[in-house]
Amino acid sequence: MTARVDFYVLESDVPDGRLRLACRVTEKAYRAGHRVYLRAGSRDEISVLDALLWTFSQSSFVPHALAGTNTVTTPVLIGHGAPDPAAAEVVVSVANEPVVGFSDFARIAEVVGGKASEKASGRQRFRFYREQGIEPETHPVRL
C-alpha cells in the first residue's frame, strides 16, 4: 500500500497550537470512520494530547485510549512509539521523526508547529518522504 502523506503547517506560533491542530485532524479522521493512531513526540505530550482531545473544542467528542491498554474497539489511540498497522489506518503525528513503517498505513498526517525549529523538523520529514517516492501535500493552517 502506498500511503498518502499530508503536512498540516501552522502559519504562526500559537501556544499548544501544534497539539490542538493534531486534535482537529484526529477528530476529522475519526468522524470519517477511520481508526487513528495519534503519535506524540514524548510521554509528556501523550498526557497533554489525552486531555486536549476532551477539551480542544466545545462540541467535539473523540473516544480515545492510550496505546497498549485494552484498546480493541477504541477508534483513536495515543502513543509515542511506532504505530501498529493492525490498530489504525491513519497516523496523525506531532513527533519530530517520520513515521516508521509509513507505507503500512492508508494515510499519514504530519502536523508542523509555527516555531522555526518545528518548521525545520517538518522540512526534514518532508524530504524523507520525498526520498521514499511519496509526494506529500502541504496544507497551511491558521488557528
C-alpha positions, 0 to 999 in steps of 0.5 A: 500500500502506498500511503498518502502523506499530508503536512498540516503547517501552522502559519504562526506560533500559537501556544499548544497550537501544534497539539490542538491542530493534531486534535482537529485532524484526529477528530476529522479522521475519526468522524470519517470512520477511520481508526487513528493512531495519534503519535506524540513526540514524548510521554509528556505530550501523550498526557497533554494530547489525552486531555486536549482531545476532551477539551480542544473544542466545545462540541467535539467528542473523540473516544480515545485510549492510550496505546497498549491498554485494552484498546480493541474497539477504541477508534483513536489511540495515543502513543509515542512509539511506532504505530501498529498497522493492525490498530489504525489506518491513519497516523496523525503525528506531532513527533519530530521523526517520520513515521516508521513503517509509513507505507503500512498505513492508508494515510499519514498526517504530519502536523508542523508547529509555527516555531522555526525549529518545528518548521525545520523538523517538518522540512526534514520529514518532508524530504524523507518522504520525498526520498521514499517516492511519496509526494506529500501535500502541504496544507497551511493552517491558521488557528 
